[in-house]
Amino acid sequence: MSTYNINKGIGRTVEFRGLKAQYLFIFAGGLLGTLILVMILYMAGTSSYICLFLGAIAASMIVWQTFALNKKYGQHGLMKISARKKHPRYIISRKALHRYVKFSSKPSLI
């Protein structure tokens, strides 16, 4: 009879060096955007030292902010914040008062 190993990671969230869930996409997208920005600046003729300096500053800011957001809000925090922003604080209804009261033409039995 054959024995198979069970994958213990099924159902868990993706994690890389402490970054979880949507923070990985922010991290990867930010670093990719920084790389593209540095490449465009270099191809435009900007000094290589300026390109390297701007790239290093931008990449370190992205890494620092991503880990700070991950620590502050947790795994599902950004989704909760965006849902809270979309949820109305109060409901405004501009109907006239007589539209809320139902009038019936039939006499009541009471």
C-alpha positions in Angstrom: 0.0 0.0 0.0 1.3 3.4 -0.9 1.7 6.3 1.5 1.2 9.9 0.5 2.4 13.0 2.3 -0.3 15.5 3.2 0.4 19.1 2.3 -0.1 21.0 5.6 -0.2 24.4 3.9 -3.5 24.0 2.2 -6.0 26.7 3.3 -3.3 29.0 4.7 -2.6 32.4 3.5 0.4 33.2 1.4 3.3 34.6 3.5 6.7 35.8 2.5 9.1 37.0 5.3 6.1 38.2 7.4 4.2 39.9 4.6 0.7 38.4 4.2 -2.0 38.5 1.6 -2.5 41.8 -0.3 0.7 43.3 1.1 2.7 40.9 -1.2 1.0 42.5 -4.2 1.7 46.0 -3.0 5.3 45.0 -2.3 5.9 43.4 -5.7 4.1 46.0 -7.6 5.9 48.8 -5.9 9.3 47.3 -6.6 8.4 46.6 -10.2 7.2 50.2 -10.6 10.5 51.5 -9.1 12.5 49.3 -11.5 10.5 50.6 -14.5 10.9 54.2 -13.3 14.7 53.8 -12.9 14.9 52.3 -16.4 12.9 55.1 -18.0 15.1 57.7 -16.2 18.3 56.0 -17.4 17.0 55.7 -21.0 16.0 59.4 -20.9 19.6 60.3 -20.2 19.6 61.0 -16.5 22.9 60.4 -14.7 23.3 56.9 -13.5 24.1 58.1 -10.0 20.8 60.0 -9.8 19.0 56.9 -11.1 20.6 54.7 -8.5 20.0 57.1 -5.7 16.3 57.6 -6.6 15.8 53.9 -7.1 17.4 53.0 -3.7 15.3 55.7 -1.9 12.1 54.6 -3.6 12.6 50.9 -3.0 13.5 51.4 0.6 10.4 53.6 1.1 8.2 50.9 -0.5 9.7 48.2 1.7 9.4 50.3 4.9 5.8 51.3 4.2 4.7 47.8 3.2 6.0 46.3 6.4 4.6 49.1 8.4 1.1 48.6 6.9 1.3 44.9 7.5 2.2 45.4 11.1 -0.4 48.1 11.7 -3.5 46.6 9.9 -2.8 42.8 9.8 -3.8 40.3 7.2 -7.3 41.6 6.2 -6.9 45.2 7.5 -6.7 47.0 4.1 -9.9 45.2 2.9 -11.7 46.2 6.1 -10.6 49.8 5.7 -11.8 49.9 2.1 -15.1 48.3 3.0 -15.6 50.9 5.8 -15.0 53.7 3.4 -17.6 52.4 1.0 -20.2 51.8 3.7 -22.5 54.9 4.2 -22.3 56.6 7.5 -26.0 57.4 7.5 -29.0 56.9 5.2 -30.7 59.9 3.7 -34.2 59.6 2.6 -35.9 62.5 0.9 -39.4 61.2 0.6 -42.3 63.2 1.9 -43.7 62.1 5.2 -47.1 61.1 3.8 -45.4 58.6 1.5 -44.3 56.6 4.5 -47.7 56.1 5.9 -49.9 53.6 4.2 -53.5 54.6 3.7 -56.1 52.0 2.8 -59.5 52.7 1.4 -61.0 49.7 3.2 -62.3 50.4 6.7 -60.4 48.7 9.5 -62.1 46.0 11.7 -60.7 47.5 14.9 
